[in-house]
Amino acid sequence: MAHGKKSDEKIVYVGDTRVKKSKGFVVPPDYTSYPGKSEAFIPNFLLKEWMVGVVFLVGFLVLTIAEPAPLGYPANPSATIIPMPDWYFLFLYEYLKLPYASGDYVVLGVIGVTGVAFGALLLAPFLDTGKERRFYRRPIASSLMILSILAIVYLTNGAWTHYTSEMEKTGQKAEHIQREEDAEEKRAKGLPTSNAVVTKEVAIVEKEDVAMETYKKAGCITCHAADMKGASGPSLRGIGDVHDKDAILTIIKEGYGDGKMPAMYDSAIAAGLTDQDVDHLADWLAKQKAE
């Protein structure tokens, strides 16, 4: 601390207010330098990571249940559109069209080059063992990363440019654009925008009828289920729209479909049913109609 402006005046420092000269990048100490604040990787740290993963997984499952994936248009094998992969695979799609990755060199392109690329990623932790983390101090790793990014951008752009040019030459529209236009037209007309077939569930006619118990006692539930929706056999809901009473009686006594459904008359009689019960069951089944 100086009091005057004399050049020879003695300077007295109060405490140590001088700033120490920096020695460059200082590596922070590891957790062993903080007793009581470190933890074991197994099981403490690993258990925390697992708990975070479980929370994320449960949240993801809740989202998938609350908002199921929308059903797209059914596949049309006769469509004349040019097939294209999703955008994140466009660079691979374009790469496999290169001269030395297709045709006579398809093995080299599919296995050779990609094997070297993925093998390099697996060996990267063992080959690049330096402690330096600044990218400009790691010229080899940084150069390979930048080269890979440029290659992906170039191949993706090439694939999309070629696709759009081919669509223009043939006068076609991209499938997603065509679907959006079709959906807009249907929405304007008040029609459903999905091609999925919506079917109304057929209810059981006269569910409280005694024939329902006969149906179960005869063993029909084995193939057609207790709710008549079908198990190993077809659904019997709405069966009256397909077969009348006489046809159903014939099926019960003789079977149906070249042995696909065996005759059930003998087993029904063996279960204690009478001809009257079987006749009433056939009559009840004939009433199972959609209307």
PyMOL commands that set and color helices and strands:
alter all, ss='L'
color gray80, all
select helices_A, chain A and resi 31-33+41-66+87-95+99-101+103-127+135-137+139-170+175-188+211-217+221-224+239-241+245-254+265-270+275-286
alter helices_A, ss='H'
color red, helices_A
deselect
rebuild
show_as cartoon
